[in-house]
Amino acid sequence: MPEQTSGQPGNQVPRLVVTWLVVTVPLAYGLFETIRGVIPLFTS
């Protein structure tokens, strides 16, 4: 079984959270803006 050499795993949690925020915040904003732009096409 290979050994893990990443050091302390507790240090990875903040980095993981920041990385997910960097990805999900713009994605959520783009999705929200897309839905906002499409709604007028289907309403009168």
Backbone hydrogen bonds, N-H to C=O, Kabsch-Sander energy under -0.5 kcal/mol:
donor,donor_aa,acceptor,acceptor_aa,energy
11,N,8,Q,-1.2
12,Q,9,P,-1.2
13,V,9,P,-0.5
13,V,10,G,-0.6
15,R,11,N,-0.7
16,L,12,Q,-2.5
17,V,13,V,-2.5
18,V,14,P,-2.5
19,T,15,R,-2.3
20,W,16,L,-2.4
21,L,17,V,-2.2
22,V,18,V,-2.5
23,V,19,T,-1.5
24,T,20,W,-3.2
25,V,21,L,-2.2
27,L,23,V,-1.3
28,A,24,T,-3.0
29,Y,25,V,-2.4
30,G,26,P,-2.6
31,L,27,L,-2.3
32,F,28,A,-2.6
33,E,29,Y,-2.6
34,T,30,G,-2.1
35,I,31,L,-2.4
36,R,32,F,-2.5
37,G,33,E,-2.0
38,V,34,T,-1.7
39,I,35,I,-2.0
41,L,38,V,-1.3
42,F,38,V,-0.8
42,F,39,I,-1.3
43,T,39,I,-0.8
